[in-house]
Amino acid sequence: MKDLMYLPDVVTLNLCEATCNGCGMCLKVCPHGVFELSGKKAHIVRRDYCMECGACALNCQVQAITVNSGVGCAAGIINGILRNSEPTCGCSDSKSNCC
């Protein structure tokens, strides 16, 4: 699954690089290689590969990572298309900017 990309520009993943302590835990737990460690800080290098599982945020000791985990925006949009309803993730009503 290394090169599995979801829908472009819909993921809710955010990383505050200033808060990151460079522990590298996000690299260890991310199943799709979204992060890279460079200059003693984590960086998001494959944002669209994120499946919004939340493992990175749950394992970040300093809360530098946030993501709306669960089914994810991509899954919500795909399900809307498959059900022939409006493809939406439901986050456009909130303050999130995932869509």
C-alpha positions as CSV (number, residue, x, y, z in Angstrom):
1,M,0.0,0.0,0.0
2,K,3.0,2.3,-0.1
3,D,1.8,4.3,-3.1
4,L,-1.9,4.3,-2.4
5,M,-3.3,7.8,-2.8
6,Y,-6.7,8.9,-1.9
7,L,-8.5,12.0,-3.2
8,P,-6.3,15.1,-3.6
9,D,-6.5,18.0,-1.2
10,V,-9.2,16.7,1.2
11,V,-7.2,15.3,4.1
12,T,-7.5,17.0,7.5
13,L,-4.0,16.3,8.6
14,N,-1.9,19.1,10.1
15,L,1.5,19.2,11.6
16,C,2.9,22.1,13.7
17,E,6.6,21.7,12.9
18,A,7.5,24.3,15.5
19,T,6.0,22.1,18.2
20,C,7.5,18.8,16.9
21,N,10.3,17.4,19.0
22,G,11.6,15.1,16.3
23,C,10.9,11.8,18.1
24,G,9.9,10.1,14.8
25,M,7.0,8.3,16.3
26,C,4.7,9.5,13.4
27,L,7.0,7.8,10.9
28,K,6.8,4.6,12.8
29,V,3.0,4.4,13.1
30,C,2.0,5.9,9.7
31,P,1.0,3.0,7.4
32,H,1.4,5.1,4.2
33,G,4.7,6.9,4.7
34,V,3.1,10.4,5.0
35,F,5.9,11.8,7.2
36,E,9.7,12.3,6.8
37,L,12.2,13.3,9.4
38,S,14.6,16.1,8.4
39,G,16.5,18.6,10.4
40,K,15.3,17.0,13.6
41,K,11.7,17.7,12.8
42,A,8.9,15.7,11.1
43,H,7.6,17.0,7.8
44,I,4.5,16.0,5.8
45,V,5.8,14.8,2.5
46,R,2.8,12.8,1.1
47,R,-0.3,14.5,2.4
48,D,-2.7,12.9,-0.1
49,Y,-1.5,9.4,1.0
50,C,-3.0,10.0,4.5
51,M,-6.0,7.8,5.2
52,E,-6.9,9.8,8.4
53,C,-6.5,6.8,10.7
54,G,-5.3,9.1,13.5
55,A,-2.3,6.9,14.6
56,C,0.1,9.8,14.2
57,A,-1.9,12.2,16.3
58,L,-2.6,9.6,19.0
59,N,1.1,8.8,19.3
60,C,2.5,12.3,19.2
61,Q,3.9,13.1,22.6
62,V,3.7,16.9,22.1
63,Q,0.4,17.1,20.2
64,A,2.1,18.6,17.2
65,I,-0.2,16.6,14.9
66,T,-4.0,16.9,14.4
67,V,-6.3,15.0,12.1
68,N,-10.0,14.3,12.1
69,S,-9.7,10.6,12.3
70,G,-12.5,8.2,11.6
71,V,-13.9,7.4,8.2
72,G,-12.1,10.4,6.7
73,C,-13.1,12.9,4.1
74,A,-12.0,10.7,1.3
75,A,-14.2,7.9,2.4
76,G,-17.2,10.2,2.8
77,I,-16.8,11.6,-0.7
78,I,-16.3,8.2,-2.2
79,N,-19.4,6.8,-0.4
80,G,-21.5,9.8,-1.7
81,I,-20.4,9.0,-5.2
82,L,-21.1,5.3,-4.8
83,R,-24.6,6.0,-3.4
84,N,-25.3,8.5,-6.1
85,S,-25.8,11.2,-3.6
86,E,-24.0,14.5,-3.2
87,P,-20.3,13.6,-2.6
88,T,-19.5,15.3,0.7
89,C,-17.5,14.6,3.8
90,G,-19.8,16.7,6.0
91,C,-17.0,18.9,7.3
92,S,-17.9,22.0,5.2
93,D,-20.3,23.1,8.0
94,S,-17.5,23.2,10.6
95,K,-14.4,25.3,10.9
96,S,-12.3,22.6,9.3
97,N,-10.9,23.4,5.9
98,C,-10.6,19.8,4.7
99,C,-12.8,20.2,1.6
